[in-house]
């Protein structure tokens, strides 16, 4: 039984280790091994231009489309209104804010120097942010984000005043608000 296996192994050993393909087959073999890289950049460029063109056409159509609802038509037709960046001018508000700020200044002196310095530094940051937002609003007065940020900084300033006043009440032994 070993004889056929031995015969097969002997025949395999007799085969040459390498066989060169015929010359007419080599180009196909080489093409299968190393596929030619066709110049694909023209196709990629054309696809990019097509996508950009479609995006431009869609954007143009969207901007030129008639309003589909009365509310949208009103929004498009509404002029940008002027916005006042000044704090509210009601006498009651101004008086209350002034009293709160005055009380804040008095109570600030009751705090430890390090705490007072930290609070004054925070107040400077709030004031600087307020100034920066106001300057930005001069160039974009209808920006909802900037208007919200302005309101937020003003509220932070009032909250800082209120926090200092409330947290120094125990030192005075009573409430003055």
HELIX and SHEET records of a PDB file:
HELIX    1   1 UNK A    2  UNK A   14  1                                  13    
HELIX    2   2 UNK A   23  UNK A   33  1                                  11    
HELIX    3   3 UNK A   41  UNK A   64  1                                  24    
HELIX    4   4 UNK A   70  UNK A   77  1                                   8    
HELIX    5   5 UNK A   91  UNK A  108  1                                  18    
HELIX    6   6 UNK A  113  UNK A  139  1                                  27    
HELIX    7   7 UNK A  144  UNK A  167  1                                  24    
HELIX    8   8 UNK A  169  UNK A  172  1                                   4    
END                                                                             
